[in-house]
Amino acid sequence: MSDVWHEIVAEALKQGVEISRGAVPGAKLRQLIARLAPKYDQQYPPPGHENEKFGEFLKNFGSLLVLLRRDGQDILVAPVDKPQLLDIAQGSQTQLREDIFEAFTHIPRESPPVEPWYDRDTDMIKWSTVNDSPNGLVKIPHATLSQELEDRKTFALSSGIDSQIRESIVASLEEHSGLWAFSRIVKEHGLSRKWHLYRFQAVVARIRKWCDSEHVEWRENWLHSKTDQPNPVKSSKTSSTIGAGQGHLFEKFVQALTDEDLKRVSVPLDIVLKLLQK
């Protein structure tokens, strides 16, 4: 698609976000594009795209936007650097496909580490050690503890966090079980939703950067509305990689606890993870 159409779509999306105060419904964005096109001596739909659905047309602008398809509803569109607007606009959580999320957030604890690889042909994640790396698959940079702690520290230092809570969060990250302590404080102070939006943006940005560097196509089905409940895509893990989702599983476990439950928990994180392996 020509540069002029990138300018049209970028301007229409900017206006749409301002009008909608968040992600833009597809019908609204289509109207804005059609209205702006004559300003650039163009007409929507452009030649060759007359019979194309609007969602398919938008696939030409993956560097500008990210869209969410919803069952029985209009698509939602957000700027590529603000995917969290999709979540805010629909009123229910927008999530990454579980296997994709796990691939970019799981911290390997095996030796040698079992790491995620992406299969372009099947759109599936496969887990393997470097020594047994699958031929033709794209390596995904696995998460590290330092990266996860840094994400949480950056969140604590972001705007809208009370100074005292900020200090508590930063201090908690210095503890031996920093990730667990962070989850506890976030839940205690009602920041779970804010953290979800922040982390969603950070992880999506990480994935988009990987797509660009490895020339992997961003796929719309990597995003879904929690209410849509899509069929999960299974990762091809062998018996030696059963523990690959422990960190993600434990995080879900912690988030499910009530405040009273959390006050009673005193088992160190490393012990709990060992129990999860059994």
Secondary structure, DSSP 8 states (H G I E B T S, - for coil): --HHHHHHHHHHHHHHHHHHTSSEEHHHHHHHHHHHGGGGT--SS-TT-TT--HHHHHGGGTTTEEEEEETTEEEEEEETT-THHHHHHHSS-EEE-HHHHHHHH----SSS--EEEEETTTTEEEEE-GGG--TT-EE-----HHHHHHHHHHHHTSTT--HHHHHHHHHHTTSTTHHHHHHHHHHHTT-HHHHHHHHHHHHHHHHHHHHHHHT----GGGEEEGGG-------B--GGGGGGGHHHHHHHHHHHS-HHHHHH----HHHHHHHHH-
